[in-house]
Amino acid sequence: MSENQAVMGIVFLIVATVCCAMFPIFFKIFQQHDIDNHQAIFYNYVVAFILGLIFSFDGTFIVNPLKEKWLGPVAVLGFIFIAGMMLLSRSTRRVGVAISTVCSRASMVIAIILSYHFVAGSSKPQWIPIALVIVGMSLVIWTGRTQKSDQPFSIKDILLPFGVFLCFGFSNGINKIIQDRVVIARPEWTDDMINRELSLVSACIFLSATLFAAILIIHDRRPFKWRNVVGGICFGTANYVCTYTLMLAMKTIDTTILFPIHNLGIVAIGALVGWLCFKEKMRPHQIAGLVLATGAICWLCL
């Protein structure tokens, strides 16, 4: 791997992290401007699918998806994408933002384990710094306030955040496995050709998610509003860029380093935006958590 490839991998990881950190910001804006989440999520996947096709097309498609072995796993991944999004939405309403976000970020453990077992050359997980990253992120996300709820405790309070943990973990892990299979199957291809196929893979993932999201739209039967389309376009652009650039970063950065940095970055950006835009102050334990997680990331990178 050349120095230029390593630098580009870092750049792609930064872009993917920034775009992913925008997701909760979009949901906050949707709430403020009365944008329907289900419709925005549907249009988001439509836009991400279209962008994936555009960046994979250069006069012709690089491969025929219907003949590729990755088509089946990609269809499953699309379902996991939409399931994770819906579970995150319901879990946030049921048990709060803090617990739901911790579960979605801590899910990197599943992705790291899957990569270690199914991707040749993956480093052995360093469990101590990984655990410290999770503890640090939990401290940053936890506000120190108890959420008030009129709903009595039920099994949903356990199953919903656990479902978020599983969906986000498996989606990242399967995403890495698919990316690895594409790269090793094309040893004679240039980076540009491989990147075009990865963009097509992303498009197919979003197409699968779009079909499942369409079922929700048909079931809801809510009135059409242009602001839902605009919200979906913005969300979908960030979603595509996040997924595609994360795949590109996976080509050069080991998952035991990539996922902790990615998740910590998302939490740190969220905290910064909350402080600057929404006047949310960080408490001492949150600052300590950010320092702890950053130190653990440095440990992983040694």
Buried (B, 14 or more C-beta within 10 A) or exposed (E): EEEEEEEBBEEBBBBBBBBBBBBBBBBBBBEEEEBBBBBBBBBBBBBBBBBBBEBBBEEEBBBEBEEBEBBEBBBBBBBBBBBBBBBBBBBBEBBBBBBBBBBBBBBBBBBBBBBBEBBEEBEEBBEEBBEBBBBBBBBBBBBEEEEEEEEEEEEBBEEBBEBBBBBBBBBBBBBBBBBBBBBEBBEEBEEEBBBBBBBBBBBBBBBBBBBBBBEBBEEEEEEEBEBBBBBBBBBBBBBBBBBBBBBBBBBBBBBBBBBBBBBBBBBBBBBBBBEEEEEBEBBEEBEBBBEBBBBBBEBBEE
